[in-house]
Amino acid sequence: MYENEDSGPVRFDLLVVGSANADLVVGVDRRPAPGETVLGSDLAVHPGGKGANQAVAAARLGARTALLARVGDDAHGRLLLESQRSAGVDTTGVLVGGAPTGVALITVDPSGDNSIVVSPGANARLTPEDIRAAGPLLSASRVVSVQLEIPLDTVAETARALPSGTRLVLNPSPPAPLPAGVLAACDPLVVNEHEARSILGRDAGTTPESWAQALTALGPRSVVITLGAGGALAADTRTGDFVRVPSPAVDAVDTTGAGDAFTAALAWRLGLGEELPEAAAFAVRVGAAAVTKEGAQASFPTAEEVSAL
């Protein structure tokens, strides 16, 4: 047991505050035109949502992990709770009820292209009041990781409620304008190329270094930009360093959930005290391992699998 400065004993390496969805997937020969009906494959239901994905990814690596989320009192909610518990995630912070569990309706054509409609459901009912009520859980966590599949007000309250000594990691996905207070709390802000360009707009520049320079100017204490097969770029305002981290060469099968695995691994290693480039190098290997298998949570590697890369 170690101490989170003045907040008391820390029980968790990582607390993930975020979304939990059931992914409903149907394969189709082609997506329907307006007004048209097409036949698809048998329905496959998988646990998903960026928050739930991050929690499972971290726990599978060996992190002591908790999830703060909301699901419905329904079969999809029970599926999500079971997937978390099976991975070793503490689910005492998962609230049940208020709306049906969030679902992502996904059609996939033979080329692998997909179309997705998300019904946030219970995710949209995770409120700032829920965050305030979870104060002891935040105080028991060394790092808190959030995304934007829950209300922005709830994300902002999470940033405000951080105890002294607790680090905030934010992946702004799906991208949305971020309040200055949230940006200032990010350590790091984790974005891919699309998210970086969405936040910066026309003045994004043309290189990851220019994106990182512009993003750090917005207030985050550090920024990490994921570059797919190109690895990642880590930028820390405290040192002024911009460090490129290469990715191992792997045969990519499915990139679903790889970004969530990367962010979870990064957050965990930062909480262990690693410097940003070192933590990013580990996270890149985790993301690379995740793309070698199909699916999201099913593809997340153990620490042994990461070491084998």
Kinemage of the C-alpha trace (Angstrom):
@kinemage 1
@onewidth
@group {chain A} dominant
@subgroup {mainchain}
@vectorlist {calphas} color= white
{ca met a 1} P 0.000 0.000 0.000
{ca tyr a 2} L 1.379 3.397 -0.922
{ca glu a 3} L 0.231 6.928 -0.251
{ca asn a 4} L -1.387 9.402 -2.668
{ca glu a 5} L 0.207 12.425 -0.959
{ca asp a 6} L -2.425 13.663 1.517
{ca ser a 7} L -5.345 11.669 0.101
{ca gly a 8} L -4.727 8.409 1.917
{ca pro a 9} L -3.766 4.889 0.889
{ca val a 10} L -3.858 4.069 -2.830
{ca arg a 11} L -5.556 0.810 -3.792
{ca phe a 12} L -5.535 1.216 -7.576
{ca asp a 13} L -2.820 1.895 -10.116
{ca leu a 14} L -5.468 3.157 -12.542
{ca leu a 15} L -9.066 4.338 -12.342
{ca val a 16} L -10.826 4.559 -15.693
{ca val a 17} L -13.776 6.953 -15.817
{ca gly a 18} L -15.661 6.408 -19.044
{ca ser a 19} L -18.009 4.539 -21.296
{ca ala a 20} L -19.151 0.948 -21.386
{ca asn a 21} L -20.988 -0.233 -24.492
{ca ala a 22} L -22.246 -3.457 -25.966
{ca asp a 23} L -20.996 -3.739 -29.558
{ca leu a 24} L -23.672 -5.309 -31.777
{ca val a 25} L -21.963 -6.429 -34.980
{ca val a 26} L -23.539 -7.698 -38.213
{ca gly a 27} L -21.637 -8.606 -41.374
{ca val a 28} L -23.259 -7.458 -44.641
{ca asp a 29} L -22.423 -7.920 -48.314
{ca arg a 30} L -23.081 -4.193 -48.705
{ca arg a 31} L -24.547 -1.467 -46.580
{ca pro a 32} L -28.184 -0.619 -47.374
{ca ala a 33} L -29.190 2.434 -49.348
{ca pro a 34} L -31.851 4.742 -47.832
{ca gly a 35} L -35.113 2.825 -47.555
{ca glu a 36} L -33.479 -0.493 -48.427
{ca thr a 37} L -33.293 -3.692 -46.370
{ca val a 38} L -30.389 -6.118 -46.693
{ca leu a 39} L -29.746 -9.435 -45.000
{ca gly a 40} L -26.705 -9.833 -42.763
{ca ser a 41} L -24.836 -12.420 -40.777
{ca asp a 42} L -25.739 -13.686 -37.336
{ca leu a 43} L -25.559 -10.982 -34.698
{ca ala a 44} L -22.358 -10.940 -32.630
{ca val a 45} L -22.373 -9.117 -29.293
{ca his a 46} L -19.078 -8.003 -27.758
{ca pro a 47} L -18.216 -5.900 -24.696
{ca gly a 48} L -16.851 -2.501 -25.734
{ca gly a 49} L -16.793 1.223 -25.086
{ca lys a 50} L -13.554 3.167 -24.707
{ca gly a 51} L -13.697 3.236 -20.918
{ca ala a 52} L -14.425 -0.454 -20.536
{ca asn a 53} L -11.764 -1.276 -23.133
{ca gln a 54} L -9.096 0.707 -21.278
{ca ala a 55} L -9.940 -0.931 -17.968
{ca val a 56} L -9.691 -4.445 -19.397
{ca ala a 57} L -6.449 -3.606 -21.219
{ca ala a 58} L -4.793 -2.283 -18.061
{ca ala a 59} L -5.959 -5.161 -15.870
{ca arg a 60} L -4.741 -7.731 -18.384
{ca leu a 61} L -1.288 -6.146 -18.219
{ca gly a 62} L -1.278 -6.532 -14.454
{ca ala a 63} L -2.401 -3.092 -13.284
{ca arg a 64} L -4.652 -2.815 -10.252
{ca thr a 65} L -7.589 -1.269 -12.085
{ca ala a 66} L -11.042 0.092 -11.260
{ca leu a 67} L -13.808 1.332 -13.563
{ca leu a 68} L -16.229 4.179 -12.869
{ca ala a 69} L -19.038 3.964 -15.419
{ca arg a 70} L -22.776 3.465 -15.766
{ca val a 71} L -24.619 0.566 -17.399
{ca gly a 72} L -28.256 -0.422 -17.634
{ca asp a 73} L -29.994 -3.057 -15.553
{ca asp a 74} L -30.161 -5.362 -18.547
{ca ala a 75} L -28.418 -8.236 -20.312
{ca his a 76} L -25.886 -5.927 -21.983
{ca gly a 77} L -24.990 -4.412 -18.630
{ca arg a 78} L -24.461 -7.858 -17.142
{ca leu a 79} L -22.250 -8.787 -20.106
{ca leu a 80} L -20.087 -5.732 -19.516
{ca leu a 81} L -19.795 -6.313 -15.785
{ca glu a 82} L -18.798 -9.927 -16.360
{ca ser a 83} L -16.136 -8.986 -18.912
{ca gln a 84} L -14.644 -6.489 -16.443
{ca arg a 85} L -14.625 -8.915 -13.549
{ca ser a 86} L -13.162 -11.690 -15.685
{ca ala a 87} L -10.245 -9.398 -16.536
{ca gly a 88} L -9.701 -8.579 -12.859
{ca val a 89} L -11.165 -5.048 -12.893
{ca asp a 90} L -12.729 -3.747 -9.677
{ca thr a 91} L -16.339 -2.851 -10.558
{ca thr a 92} L -17.499 -1.306 -7.290
{ca gly a 93} L -17.600 2.039 -9.125
{ca val a 94} L -19.865 0.787 -11.924
{ca leu a 95} L -23.355 2.246 -11.418
{ca val a 96} L -26.365 0.307 -12.661
{ca gly a 97} L -29.635 1.765 -13.902
{ca gly a 98} L -31.027 5.058 -15.142
{ca ala a 99} L -31.145 4.047 -18.800
{ca pro a 100} L -30.433 1.043 -21.019
{ca thr a 101} L -26.786 0.101 -21.475
{ca gly a 102} L -25.102 2.000 -24.281
{ca val a 103} L -24.824 0.115 -27.556
{ca ala a 104} L -22.862 0.496 -30.768
{ca leu a 105} L -24.705 -0.810 -33.834
{ca ile a 106} L -22.007 -1.893 -36.291
{ca thr a 107} L -22.279 -3.203 -39.849
{ca val a 108} L -19.155 -4.555 -41.522
{ca asp a 109} L -18.803 -5.213 -45.262
{ca pro a 110} L -16.466 -7.773 -46.884
{ca ser a 111} L -13.692 -5.186 -47.293
{ca gly a 112} L -13.686 -4.561 -43.544
{ca asp a 113} L -15.237 -1.096 -43.810
{ca asn a 114} L -17.788 -0.456 -41.119
{ca ser a 115} L -20.641 1.878 -40.318
{ca ile a 116} L -21.397 2.583 -36.667
{ca val a 117} L -24.329 4.166 -34.871
{ca val a 118} L -23.881 4.655 -31.131
{ca ser a 119} L -26.725 4.955 -28.665
{ca pro a 120} L -25.024 6.326 -25.512
{ca gly a 121} L -27.765 5.105 -23.196
{ca ala a 122} L -26.512 4.894 -19.621
{ca asn a 123} L -23.175 6.476 -20.579
{ca ala a 124} L -24.983 9.800 -21.041
{ca arg a 125} L -26.321 9.490 -17.480
{ca leu a 126} L -22.919 9.377 -15.816
{ca thr a 127} L -23.129 12.768 -14.108
{ca pro a 128} L -20.870 15.196 -12.246
{ca glu a 129} L -22.774 14.194 -9.113
{ca asp a 130} L -21.664 10.598 -9.685
{ca ile a 131} L -18.050 11.806 -9.814
{ca arg a 132} L -18.414 13.773 -6.591
{ca ala a 133} L -19.966 10.751 -4.901
{ca ala a 134} L -16.979 8.675 -5.991
{ca gly a 135} L -14.457 10.878 -4.185
{ca pro a 136} L -13.029 7.989 -2.133
{ca leu a 137} L -12.467 5.993 -5.325
{ca leu a 138} L -10.569 8.874 -6.948
{ca ser a 139} L -8.514 9.309 -3.779
{ca ala a 140} L -7.609 5.620 -3.872
{ca ser a 141} L -6.202 5.860 -7.432
{ca arg a 142} L -2.787 6.997 -8.595
{ca val a 143} L -3.879 7.784 -12.186
{ca val a 144} L -7.316 8.578 -13.638
{ca ser a 145} L -7.979 8.044 -17.349
{ca val a 146} L -10.960 9.599 -19.140
{ca gln a 147} L -12.346 9.831 -22.683
{ca leu a 148} L -15.209 11.763 -24.292
{ca glu a 149} L -17.858 9.050 -24.677
{ca ile a 150} L -19.401 10.399 -21.457
{ca pro a 151} L -20.769 13.945 -20.940
{ca leu a 152} L -18.166 16.706 -21.113
{ca asp a 153} L -19.472 18.154 -17.834
{ca thr a 154} L -18.631 14.838 -16.195
{ca val a 155} L -15.127 14.896 -17.672
{ca ala a 156} L -14.679 18.455 -16.397
{ca glu a 157} L -15.839 17.450 -12.920
{ca thr a 158} L -13.359 14.563 -12.952
{ca ala a 159} L -10.558 17.030 -13.679
{ca arg a 160} L -11.750 19.341 -10.881
{ca ala a 161} L -12.135 16.490 -8.396
{ca leu a 162} L -8.637 15.063 -8.821
{ca pro a 163} L -6.934 14.699 -5.452
{ca ser a 164} L -3.458 16.130 -5.005
{ca gly a 165} L -0.961 13.694 -6.461
{ca thr a 166} L -3.376 11.985 -8.852
{ca arg a 167} L -2.504 12.228 -12.554
{ca leu a 168} L -5.106 12.763 -15.300
{ca val a 169} L -4.774 11.103 -18.706
{ca leu a 170} L -7.299 12.196 -21.350
{ca asn a 171} L -7.990 10.758 -24.785
{ca pro a 172} L -10.405 13.271 -26.397
{ca ser a 173} L -12.311 10.731 -28.471
{ca pro a 174} L -14.675 11.486 -30.077
{ca pro a 175} L -13.089 14.956 -30.455
{ca ala a 176} L -14.885 17.928 -28.903
{ca pro a 177} L -13.874 21.418 -27.737
{ca leu a 178} L -12.210 21.115 -24.332
{ca pro a 179} L -12.484 23.654 -21.479
{ca ala a 180} L -9.238 25.296 -20.437
{ca gly a 181} L -9.452 23.701 -16.994
{ca val a 182} L -9.595 20.220 -18.484
{ca leu a 183} L -6.705 20.893 -20.848
{ca ala a 184} L -4.586 22.250 -18.002
{ca ala a 185} L -5.125 19.060 -15.987
{ca cys a 186} L -4.074 16.681 -18.791
{ca asp a 187} L -0.782 14.922 -18.139
{ca pro a 188} L -0.790 13.759 -20.877
{ca leu a 189} L -3.369 14.589 -23.514
{ca val a 190} L -3.330 11.518 -25.805
{ca val a 191} L -4.443 11.999 -29.421
{ca asn a 192} L -4.100 10.350 -32.791
{ca glu a 193} L -3.560 12.307 -35.992
{ca his a 194} L -7.291 12.783 -36.631
{ca glu a 195} L -7.933 14.007 -33.093
{ca ala a 196} L -4.951 16.368 -33.196
{ca arg a 197} L -6.158 17.946 -36.434
{ca ser a 198} L -9.714 18.186 -35.106
{ca ile a 199} L -8.577 20.069 -31.992
{ca leu a 200} L -6.150 22.364 -33.832
{ca gly a 201} L -8.170 23.046 -37.002
{ca arg a 202} L -6.518 24.726 -39.958
{ca asp a 203} L -3.446 25.720 -37.965
{ca ala a 204} L -2.482 22.142 -37.217
{ca gly a 205} L 0.702 22.171 -39.274
{ca thr a 206} L 2.017 19.210 -41.237
{ca thr a 207} L 4.182 17.199 -38.828
{ca pro a 208} L 3.600 15.461 -35.497
{ca glu a 209} L 6.144 17.809 -33.938
{ca ser a 210} L 4.150 20.842 -35.104
{ca trp a 211} L 0.943 19.287 -33.751
{ca ala a 212} L 2.595 18.593 -30.418
{ca gln a 213} L 3.948 22.151 -30.221
{ca ala a 214} L 0.512 23.600 -30.905
{ca leu a 215} L -1.261 21.232 -28.518
{ca thr a 216} L 1.085 21.919 -25.610
{ca ala a 217} L 0.458 25.629 -26.166
{ca leu a 218} L -3.191 24.988 -25.276
{ca gly a 219} L -2.251 24.100 -21.706
{ca pro a 220} L -1.658 20.348 -21.205
{ca arg a 221} L 1.358 19.447 -19.091
{ca ser a 222} L 2.300 16.826 -21.679
{ca val a 223} L 1.059 15.451 -24.992
{ca val a 224} L 1.372 12.056 -26.653
{ca ile a 225} L 0.475 11.650 -30.332
{ca thr a 226} L -0.083 8.105 -31.592
{ca leu a 227} L 1.116 7.480 -35.135
{ca gly a 228} L -0.085 3.948 -35.887
{ca ala a 229} L 2.704 1.870 -37.389
{ca gly a 230} L 4.920 4.935 -36.970
{ca gly a 231} L 4.857 4.606 -33.178
{ca ala a 232} L 4.253 7.735 -31.113
{ca leu a 233} L 5.580 11.181 -30.268
{ca ala a 234} L 5.896 12.209 -26.616
{ca ala a 235} L 6.127 15.918 -25.704
{ca asp a 236} L 6.680 17.087 -22.124
{ca thr a 237} L 6.431 20.789 -21.244
{ca arg a 238} L 8.543 20.268 -18.101
{ca thr a 239} L 11.601 19.169 -20.060
{ca gly a 240} L 10.833 20.702 -23.447
{ca asp a 241} L 11.646 17.333 -25.040
{ca phe a 242} L 9.899 15.960 -28.127
{ca val a 243} L 10.733 12.253 -28.374
{ca arg a 244} L 9.771 9.908 -31.215
{ca val a 245} L 9.106 6.336 -30.100
{ca pro a 246} L 9.205 3.689 -32.870
{ca ser a 247} L 6.800 0.772 -33.113
{ca pro a 248} L 7.900 -2.829 -33.577
{ca ala a 249} L 7.014 -4.261 -36.986
{ca val a 250} L 3.988 -6.559 -36.741
{ca asp a 251} L 1.444 -8.073 -39.119
{ca ala a 252} L -1.683 -6.035 -38.395
{ca val a 253} L -4.918 -8.020 -38.393
{ca asp a 254} L -7.392 -5.645 -36.729
{ca thr a 255} L -6.736 -2.190 -35.271
{ca thr a 256} L -9.979 -2.096 -33.247
{ca gly a 257} L -9.258 -1.052 -29.674
{ca ala a 258} L -5.522 -0.581 -30.205
{ca gly a 259} L -5.703 3.069 -29.180
{ca asp a 260} L -7.507 2.125 -25.974
{ca ala a 261} L -4.839 -0.475 -25.180
{ca phe a 262} L -2.108 2.114 -25.824
{ca thr a 263} L -3.685 4.723 -23.547
{ca ala a 264} L -4.308 2.235 -20.742
{ca ala a 265} L -0.725 0.989 -20.864
{ca leu a 266} L 0.648 4.527 -20.958
{ca ala a 267} L -1.442 5.618 -17.971
{ca trp a 268} L -0.425 2.585 -15.931
{ca arg a 269} L 3.298 2.985 -16.551
{ca leu a 270} L 3.201 6.703 -15.790
{ca gly a 271} L 1.582 5.850 -12.483
{ca leu a 272} L 4.464 3.506 -11.749
{ca gly a 273} L 6.802 6.472 -12.040
{ca glu a 274} L 8.221 5.966 -15.524
{ca glu a 275} L 9.204 9.005 -17.560
{ca leu a 276} L 6.913 9.904 -20.474
{ca pro a 277} L 9.120 8.541 -23.313
{ca glu a 278} L 9.710 5.290 -21.439
{ca ala a 279} L 6.001 4.818 -20.722
{ca ala a 280} L 5.148 5.666 -24.343
{ca ala a 281} L 7.654 3.081 -25.588
{ca phe a 282} L 5.921 0.402 -23.524
{ca ala a 283} L 2.486 1.576 -24.664
{ca val a 284} L 3.552 1.412 -28.326
{ca arg a 285} L 4.479 -2.247 -27.855
{ca val a 286} L 1.112 -2.920 -26.222
{ca gly a 287} L -0.722 -1.261 -29.118
{ca ala a 288} L 1.350 -3.234 -31.623
{ca ala a 289} L 0.518 -6.505 -29.882
{ca ala a 290} L -3.192 -5.615 -29.870
{ca val a 291} L -3.394 -5.227 -33.660
{ca thr a 292} L -2.136 -8.780 -34.238
{ca lys a 293} L -5.471 -10.253 -33.107
{ca glu a 294} L -9.085 -9.643 -34.085
{ca gly a 295} L -11.494 -7.728 -31.901
{ca ala a 296} L -11.036 -5.156 -29.183
{ca gln a 297} L -10.945 -6.592 -25.661
{ca ala a 298} L -10.181 -10.077 -26.982
{ca ser a 299} L -6.992 -8.731 -28.581
{ca phe a 300} L -5.527 -7.012 -25.521
{ca pro a 301} L -2.192 -8.588 -24.553
{ca thr a 302} L -0.773 -9.737 -21.256
{ca ala a 303} L 2.570 -8.386 -20.063
{ca glu a 304} L 4.199 -11.653 -21.166
{ca glu a 305} L 2.859 -11.246 -24.696
{ca val a 306} L 4.187 -7.693 -24.837
{ca ser a 307} L 7.619 -8.864 -23.698
{ca ala a 308} L 7.637 -11.453 -26.474
{ca leu a 309} L 7.466 -8.771 -29.192
